[in-house]
Amino acid sequence: MITSMRRYVETWYVRAFFLIMVATFVLWGVGDMLRVIGTSTWVAKVGNATIEAPQLETEYRRDLAAMTRNLPAGQEPSAQLRREVGEQALQSLIGEAATSQELRSLHIAVPDPVLVESTRKLPAFLDANGNFDKARLDAVLRNQNMTEAGFIELMRGEMAQRQLLDAVTAGARVPDSEAAVIYAARFEKRSADMALFPIASAPEPATPDEPTARRWYDNHPDLYATPEYRRVTVIVLSPATLASQVTVTDQDVQAAYDAHKAEYTTIAKRSAEVISTTDTAKATALADQWRAGADWTAMQAAAKADGAAAIEQNEATQTEFPDPDLAKGVFSTPVDTVPQPIKGALGWFVIRVTKAVQGGVQTFEQVKDQLRQRLVTEKALGLVYDKANKIDNQLGNGTALNALPPDPGVATVTVTLDQNGDTPQDTPVGLPGESEIRSAITTAAFSTQKGDPPQLTEVQIPSVGGSGYYALSVDDITPAGEKPFEAVHDSVVQDWQADQRHHSAETAAAAMLQAVKAGKTFSDAARDAGILPTLSPLVSRTQPDPAMPRQVQQVLFSLKKGEPTMVETPEGFVVATAVEIVAPDPATDPLRYDQVRAAASHSLADDMSAAFTEALRLRANPSINQANVDQIVQP
């Protein structure tokens, strides 16, 4: 038998069969390898550098977490927010890669001893005695979700980049010719003579006759049009409609409070801008400059010029400040106040507190109602989904909304509304459910056609967390039209009279303006118009005054002295003329002039840095694998 099989295998057609089998397995294997090789994991290529998906994902998740901290509890980041954060993270990585290539080409490096020394001197890592505290470093890295090696490399890159950008911006100094213009524009002050013509003080017009009223009605059809209305039958299933079916006892509320007491405990935190220096005289001078009105940008520049350090501490607890005397001063200083310099173990500190969060514990009595509602919502959410499945099945079988079995947790209403969610009586329509569901129903009512079968639609409810559902059918459609003249006669009369008062005030103001332009003095023209003029206080572009209407101030700095103008305000019309122009003198105010110049120079340096980085990015001609980016940003 073996001899027969050997003879059979040696035939040409059996050999051909085995050759085909071998070739097939080889091709399958090669195909698998090609698929593996062809699977690209990069998200961007910058020159000879490749940014892999894990790099973007790490950066993206960190940035997204920071952005979503300010969202309401339970609200998920929108697709638009995800895209924006992902794009920013990707462009940041591309910029870093392009800059790193430039650093290598210029042979710019940071020696390890310098890197270690700079890291150990960072204020966030120093203890009360000014010594490096490894525990503080570890805590910061945990909060930022970073490894020590990753942080060191980040520091190395930032220090090298700073060397490069400092060289690029070394000449970023605004000349006196430009600084003087900025200084003058910011601190120039002006006052104005003003004559006010309020619409409310205009003469009361007579009641219009019938032809006049009808002519007004015909010329303003948009004022008296009726919108399209739709009568819809709606069912809503949500935590709000199920709340009455949920029972929460006092014991439940107390147990929840005990289990989540940490949520109701707030640790006192403060945000502060801090300048540290070892020189007493410099600390005093910097404090005086700050109190004189310098902003944080100017103070950073002033600190750098004096060899001082300027840092920001955001939402830090008292123990997170590197110096106990500094912490004590920060937590005893009112917001937006610059106190006297504070003497600490590490030198002198000049501070301004920008935000204060008071610490404390909310008692059970303070939060019990809020907590009870939260428990009711949580339990109601547990009932929503089971009921939604049943209703969905019933609607899928062709059951009409008004034929669904009664359920106390499902609200059913029939309403008539327009696209704004108002009734024909111009009152908000009464729809059940949370605001997000009511808004979705109003939109769906005008995107659904009469006769369309109702479909159960899920709506995210960020205000309470979770989801709710609705279904609707359009019962009737009333097309848009015009309200009959007789039905709106009183409104027509009131609108016509209001227009006449507006026209009267405008005409009187225009007549006074023409009189002043013709050579009459402002006071004489105002007296002839029956108006008592007023002189405004001196105002600058950046410091308005309630005594001067905003619309007047917007044009005041474009007028020549004595030049009149007329502006409309929500209350009426104002005729005004520039009376006094006080030009600031840098020679008598060198401190503020230096602050303006320093701030402008700092802004120029920032612009130069951004332009240089963008130029590096464009020169590197990055390629982006959008498909892989989308998998991370919009999974």
Phi, psi and omega in degrees: 000319179297320178299319180296318180295319179298317180296324180291318182294329183282359178288155187290325183286330175290319177299320178298319179300314181293325177298319178297317179298315180298315180298322180297313180296322179297314180296320177301314181295315179297321179298318178298317180296320179296322179294321179294315181295323183283352180281109182270134179250359182280152176251338178201148174237126183237103185063236178263012179256147179239130175262116183273161182303318180301326178297313180295319182298318179297312181295318182296315182294322178295314181292321180295321178298320179293322182288327185274356178296332182269358179284153176302151181303131178088350182275128179274148177297139181288165178298323179296317179296318178300316180297317181296315179295318179298319179295318179296318180296318180295314180295326176297315179295322178296316178299318178296319181294317179296319179293319179299321178295321178293321178299318180292321181292331179267359179060039176270125182220161178245113179299147181303316180300320179294319179298313181296316182297318180295320180295318182290346180262358179298129184304327182294342184253010183260144178273188184297336180266004180083015180260152179297131182241108182299327181296324179292320177300314181298321181294318180296318180295322178296318181295326182267001180057049182232152174270162180295318179298319179296321180293318180298317179293324176297316178298317181299314180296318181293321180292319178295318179296322178298321176301315181294311183290328176298323177292321180294321186261013184301328181262016182282085179224122181288129180291161181300326181299324179276320180298322180296322179294317179296317180298315180295318181295327184281324189247002174296140181238147180219152171235165184215144166279134184229139173237119185262134178240083182291139177296324182295337181266000179293152180302142180287121181285158177287162177292130183291148176285174186300312180299321180295316180296318180293323178296319176298316180299316182291328183277350182228059183297333182293335180286339187233029178270148174261133179285171174290136177243149176228133173264123184231148170256130188229139167243143181228132176233113185202172176305325181294319181284338181266354186302321182291346181265001184251137178246127176233120182274165176299325179295323177298317181294316180297318180296320179294322178296315180297324183284335184238032183299330180299330180293337183256013176250121181251126177273132179299129179223153178221146172250136184213149170261126189232132171244126181244138180209158178265358185255122182297315183296319179295321179299317180294317180295320178295321178296318179297318179297320180295314181293337180285352175122003179295142177272178186294324179298316179294323180291325176298317179294319180294320179296317179297321180294329181268004181076018178264167180254137179238121181226162174243134176246116187253126176045058181255145173283171184297326181282346182275350174281138189291343183231128183297324178291322175298314180299317180298319179293319180297318184278357176247003182258132177295158180295143177062033177236139175252104181280183173296151179306146184256129178272124179233179180293337183259005180131209181254142181236134172247126190229157166218119179280125183260339181202141179228127175247115182286140178273164178155176180236127174283128183286166179301319181296327181288329188246359188297321180294316178298318181291323178298316179297322179296318179293320178299315180298316181298316179292323180295322178298327178293338180268338188300312191291321178297315180295323180297320179297318180295314181296320180299318179295319181294316178294325178295334178273004175095009180289132177285159183299316182283000178253002178293146178301141180301139178214119183297343179270357181245121180270134179235127179219156171238122186224161173242128186211161172257186185291344176269359182081023180252154178276171175300342177270010178063035174242151180300136181289145181271096178251143178282168175094179180285166185301322181297322180289318180298319178295319179295323179295316180300318179294315183293330181299331182257005172248002179253139180266154177297129181097347177295136179293142180291143178231138179284123185242133179272141179229126174290140182238080181300332183297332179235348184090151179082204186224162170225175184223152172213160171215146181215158172225142180272117182272324184202154180231125175254112183297159176295151181200197180245143174284136179301146181305318183297326183286336184242020184305312182297321178294322178299315180298314181296319180294318179297318179294321178296321178293323178294321177295318178298315181295322180295315179295319180295319180296317180296318180294319180295323179296319178294319180300317180295324179295318179293318179296332180280354176119353180286144179294157183298317183293321179294318180295322178293319179298318179295330179275358180077026183243138175267112183287158178231147177261123181283159171289165176292132179230155174247174180296326185261353180232086179288174179224134181301338181288347179245124177303143182302323182295328177289316182297328181297331181254347186300320186280002174256000183265151168278160179299128181086354181280127182270161176209167178224131180229156177257137176241169177301336183267340183166225182229150179228129170259129185219157176216143180289126184257309184230134177237115182252108180274131180287150181245112180302331182293330180266355181220060185296331183296309181291326177298316178296324178296317179297315181294318179296318180295319179294321178294319178297318178295321178297318179297319178297318179295320179295319178298314181296318181293321179295315179297319179294323178296319177298319181295316180292322180295326179288345177051065185293144172253137184242130175267088189297328181298316180290325176297316181296326179297329179277314186282321181233070184293000000 
